[in-house]
Structures are given as structure tokens and as C-alpha cells.
Amino acid sequence: MKRQYDVLLMADHFVMVTTIITDESPDKRDLEDAAWKRLADEYGDEWVSTTKAFINQVSIEEPFIPKAGDPADAGIDGA
């Protein structure tokens, strides 16, 4: 099943965020690798190898995507 992930790559003075859609994986390294590949496709391998050296923290988030008709998302109390 394909999932959407937001990958935050943090350095001392900047944060990069990219979104990937890939197969669900319990191994966060696979998701980080997919994010770097996406960035390499966009900006090139040289840019990625230069930028990667500055990254000191990676956070991978699965964004909440509301389902159609969800009363909580519509602001309806349900009480």
C-alpha cells in the first residue's frame, strides 16, 4: 500500500521538507533514502551530496489526511 510521508531534514541553520509517496516501510532509513532520491531527481546528485553533510537530524511524519464525511474534521461535535 502506498503512503505519503513528509520528511524533514534539519541542519543548524535550515530545514528542508519534502513529501514522498512510497510503499509503507517500518524502516525509516528506506523512507529517508527515498526522500534523498526525490531531492536528487529535483536538484541533482552534486547538490544532494553537498547538502547531506550538513544534516544532523531527520524526522519522518505521516500527515493526517481526514476521511470524507468525518464529523470531527467538519467541526461537528458529535454530541
C-alpha positions, 0 to 999 in steps of 0.5 A: 500500500502506498503512503505519503510521508513528509520528511524533514531534514534539519541542519543548524541553520535550515530545514528542508521538507519534502513529501514522498509517496512510497510503499509503507516501510517500518524502516525509516532509513528506506523512507529517508533514502527515498526522500534523498532520491526525490531531492536528487531527481529535483536538484541533482546528485552534486547538490544532494551530496553537498547538502547531506553533510550538513544534516544532523537530524531527520524526522519522518511524519505521516500527515493526517489526511481526514476521511470524507464525511468525518464529523470531527474534521467538519467541526461537528461535535458529535454530541 
